[in-house]
Amino acid sequence: MAKKAGAAADQTTSRPPLSRDRVLTAAMEIADEHGVGALTMRKVASRLGVEAMSLYNHVANKDDILDGMTDRVAEQFDLPEDACSWREAMRRRAVSAHRVFAEHPWAPALFDSRGSSGPSALRYYDWVLGVLMRAGFSIDDAPRAFSLLDSYIYGFGIQQFNFSAGSDESPEQRAEAMLAFIPPEEFPYLHRMASHAMRTGYDAESDFEFGLEIILDGLERMLDGSR
């Protein structure tokens, strides 16, 4: 018994002290593995090896955890401070956000649903608006451009996640499976697309940047026309 008690004490003393940072890290790991809907105070505590009540010394409640997770995600966006053009800044921001959302598929929905924002998220919002306004977008058009870009980033991320959710098949394997129930004489264009995907492979990054450039082209034309 003495040995067991000593081993338990060693595990307790070797464990890093509980902190808000550790709570948020554990919560994000759970969301990455099982979705944000699976997140509970009890599950976070279990992952950390502590009692659920001890979490309240570091976070107010589950909403506080969700707000903190959103802020953590915002910290990962590329917000260039160099003298690049507004277009290049928005492109880099969008590409980095897309990659972050691919790692954390639950994040787009949180960004749209949280009523409060932490300091990193607020700096992110302010940075985007600042880049657009300094480029010449009006006080009305800057938030519209921001919303347009984010709608594309969020929507593409959600679509990409839904396409792969619950399946280990590659896009090429899915395309091959499609061919079994889309005869070319009845669905010529779908069949042609699936056959093409099987040959060339699907590049999500290339598809994302294709749409992004079209949006940036449109915003650039609008900005040039307003001058």
C-alpha positions as CSV (number, residue, x, y, z in Angstrom):
1,M,0.0,0.0,0.0
2,A,2.8,2.3,0.9
3,K,4.4,1.8,-2.5
4,K,1.1,2.5,-4.3
5,A,0.6,5.7,-2.3
6,G,4.1,6.7,-3.1
7,A,3.7,6.1,-6.9
8,A,0.5,8.1,-6.9
9,A,2.2,11.0,-5.1
10,D,5.0,10.9,-7.6
11,Q,2.5,11.1,-10.5
12,T,0.8,14.0,-8.8
13,T,4.0,15.9,-8.2
14,S,5.4,15.3,-11.7
15,R,2.2,16.5,-13.4
16,P,2.5,20.2,-14.6
17,P,0.4,22.6,-12.6
18,L,-3.1,23.2,-13.9
19,S,-3.5,26.4,-15.8
20,R,-5.8,28.1,-18.3
21,D,-3.3,27.3,-21.0
22,R,-3.4,23.6,-20.2
23,V,-7.2,23.6,-20.0
24,L,-7.5,25.2,-23.5
25,T,-5.0,22.8,-25.0
26,A,-6.9,19.8,-23.6
27,A,-10.2,21.3,-24.9
28,M,-8.8,21.8,-28.4
29,E,-7.4,18.3,-28.5
30,I,-10.9,16.9,-27.7
31,A,-12.5,19.1,-30.3
32,D,-9.9,18.1,-32.9
33,E,-10.5,14.4,-32.2
34,H,-14.3,14.3,-31.6
35,G,-15.8,17.7,-32.6
36,V,-16.7,20.6,-30.5
37,G,-20.1,19.0,-29.7
38,A,-18.3,16.4,-27.6
39,L,-16.6,19.0,-25.4
40,T,-17.7,19.0,-21.7
41,M,-16.0,20.2,-18.5
42,R,-15.9,16.6,-17.3
43,K,-14.1,15.4,-20.5
44,V,-11.5,18.2,-20.3
45,A,-10.9,17.4,-16.6
46,S,-10.5,13.7,-17.4
47,R,-7.9,14.4,-20.1
48,L,-6.0,16.5,-17.6
49,G,-6.3,13.9,-14.8
50,V,-8.1,16.3,-12.4
51,E,-11.5,16.8,-11.0
52,A,-14.0,18.9,-13.0
53,M,-14.4,21.4,-10.2
54,S,-10.7,22.3,-10.3
55,L,-11.1,23.7,-13.8
56,Y,-13.2,26.6,-12.5
57,N,-10.1,28.0,-10.9
58,H,-8.8,28.8,-14.4
59,V,-11.9,29.2,-16.6
60,A,-15.4,30.5,-15.8
61,N,-17.4,27.9,-17.6
62,K,-17.6,26.1,-21.0
63,D,-18.4,29.3,-22.8
64,D,-15.1,30.8,-21.5
65,I,-13.3,27.7,-22.8
66,L,-14.9,28.1,-26.3
67,D,-14.0,31.8,-26.4
68,G,-10.4,30.9,-25.4
69,M,-10.2,28.3,-28.1
70,T,-11.4,30.8,-30.7
71,D,-8.7,33.2,-29.5
72,R,-6.1,30.5,-29.7
73,V,-7.0,29.8,-33.3
74,A,-6.8,33.5,-34.1
75,E,-3.2,33.6,-32.8
76,Q,-2.2,31.1,-35.6
77,F,-3.3,33.3,-38.6
78,D,-0.6,34.9,-40.7
79,L,-1.0,38.7,-40.3
80,P,1.9,40.2,-42.2
81,E,3.2,43.5,-40.9
82,D,5.6,44.1,-43.8
83,A,4.9,46.5,-46.6
84,C,3.2,44.0,-48.9
85,S,0.1,45.1,-50.8
86,W,-3.4,44.8,-49.4
87,R,-4.1,42.0,-51.8
88,E,-1.0,40.0,-50.8
89,A,-1.8,40.6,-47.1
90,M,-5.4,39.3,-47.6
91,R,-4.1,36.3,-49.7
92,R,-1.6,35.3,-47.0
93,R,-4.2,35.8,-44.3
94,A,-6.8,33.7,-46.1
95,V,-4.4,30.8,-47.0
96,S,-3.1,30.6,-43.4
97,A,-6.7,30.7,-42.0
98,H,-7.7,27.9,-44.5
99,R,-4.8,25.7,-43.3
100,V,-5.5,26.4,-39.6
101,F,-9.2,25.5,-40.1
102,A,-8.1,22.3,-41.8
103,E,-6.3,21.4,-38.6
104,H,-9.2,22.5,-36.4
105,P,-12.4,21.9,-38.4
106,W,-14.6,23.0,-35.6
107,A,-13.1,26.5,-35.6
108,P,-15.2,28.2,-38.4
109,A,-18.5,27.6,-36.6
110,L,-17.1,29.0,-33.4
111,F,-15.8,32.2,-35.1
112,D,-19.4,32.8,-36.4
113,S,-21.1,32.0,-33.1
114,R,-19.1,33.4,-30.2
115,G,-20.6,36.6,-28.8
116,S,-17.4,37.8,-27.2
117,S,-13.8,37.8,-28.5
118,G,-10.4,37.6,-26.8
119,P,-7.5,39.9,-27.4
120,S,-6.0,37.9,-30.3
121,A,-9.3,37.7,-32.1
122,L,-9.8,41.4,-31.7
123,R,-6.4,42.2,-33.0
124,Y,-7.1,39.9,-36.0
125,Y,-10.4,41.7,-36.8
126,D,-8.7,45.1,-36.4
127,W,-5.8,44.1,-38.5
128,V,-8.0,43.0,-41.4
129,L,-10.1,46.1,-41.3
130,G,-7.0,48.3,-41.1
131,V,-5.4,46.7,-44.2
132,L,-8.5,47.2,-46.2
133,M,-9.2,50.7,-45.1
134,R,-5.6,51.9,-45.6
135,A,-5.8,50.4,-49.1
136,G,-8.8,52.7,-49.9
137,F,-11.9,50.6,-49.1
138,S,-14.6,52.7,-47.5
139,I,-16.0,52.3,-44.1
140,D,-18.9,50.5,-45.7
141,D,-17.0,48.4,-48.2
142,A,-14.2,47.2,-45.8
143,P,-16.4,45.1,-43.6
144,R,-18.2,43.8,-46.7
145,A,-14.9,42.7,-48.2
146,F,-13.9,41.2,-44.9
147,S,-17.2,39.3,-44.7
148,L,-17.0,38.1,-48.3
149,L,-13.5,36.7,-47.8
150,D,-14.4,35.0,-44.5
151,S,-17.6,33.5,-46.0
152,Y,-15.4,31.8,-48.6
153,I,-12.8,30.7,-46.1
154,Y,-15.3,29.3,-43.7
155,G,-17.5,27.7,-46.4
156,F,-14.7,26.0,-48.2
157,G,-13.3,24.7,-44.9
158,I,-16.7,23.3,-43.8
159,Q,-17.3,21.7,-47.2
160,Q,-13.9,20.1,-47.2
161,F,-14.4,18.8,-43.7
162,N,-17.9,17.4,-44.5
163,F,-16.6,15.7,-47.6
164,S,-14.0,13.8,-45.7
165,A,-15.9,13.3,-42.4
166,G,-16.5,9.6,-41.5
167,S,-14.4,8.2,-44.3
168,D,-10.8,7.3,-44.8
169,E,-11.2,7.2,-48.6
170,S,-9.2,9.6,-50.7
171,P,-11.0,11.9,-53.2
172,E,-9.7,9.6,-56.0
173,Q,-11.3,6.6,-54.3
174,R,-14.6,8.4,-53.9
175,A,-14.5,9.5,-57.6
176,E,-13.9,5.8,-58.6
177,A,-16.9,4.8,-56.5
178,M,-19.1,7.5,-58.1
179,L,-18.4,6.0,-61.5
180,A,-20.4,2.9,-60.6
181,F,-23.7,4.8,-60.4
182,I,-23.2,7.7,-62.9
183,P,-23.3,6.0,-66.4
184,P,-21.8,8.4,-69.0
185,E,-24.8,8.2,-71.3
186,E,-27.1,9.6,-68.6
187,F,-24.7,11.9,-66.7
188,P,-22.0,12.8,-69.2
189,Y,-20.5,15.7,-67.3
190,L,-20.5,14.1,-63.9
191,H,-18.9,11.0,-65.3
192,R,-16.3,13.1,-67.1
193,M,-15.5,15.0,-63.9
194,A,-15.1,11.9,-61.8
195,S,-12.9,10.3,-64.5
196,H,-10.7,13.4,-64.6
197,A,-10.4,13.4,-60.7
198,M,-9.2,9.8,-60.8
199,R,-6.5,10.6,-63.3
200,T,-5.2,14.0,-61.9
201,G,-5.9,13.7,-58.2
202,Y,-7.6,16.3,-56.1
203,D,-5.6,19.3,-54.8
204,A,-7.7,21.1,-52.1
205,E,-5.1,23.9,-51.7
206,S,-5.1,24.6,-55.5
207,D,-8.9,24.7,-55.5
208,F,-9.0,27.0,-52.6
209,E,-6.5,29.4,-54.1
210,F,-8.4,29.4,-57.4
211,G,-11.5,30.7,-55.8
212,L,-9.6,33.1,-53.6
213,E,-7.9,34.8,-56.6
214,I,-11.3,35.3,-58.3
215,I,-12.6,37.1,-55.2
216,L,-9.5,39.2,-54.8
217,D,-9.7,40.1,-58.5
218,G,-13.3,41.3,-58.0
219,L,-12.3,43.3,-54.9
220,E,-9.4,44.9,-56.8
221,R,-11.6,45.9,-59.7
222,M,-14.2,47.4,-57.2
223,L,-11.4,49.3,-55.4
224,D,-9.9,50.7,-58.7
225,G,-13.4,51.8,-59.8
226,S,-14.0,53.8,-56.7
227,R,-10.9,55.9,-57.0
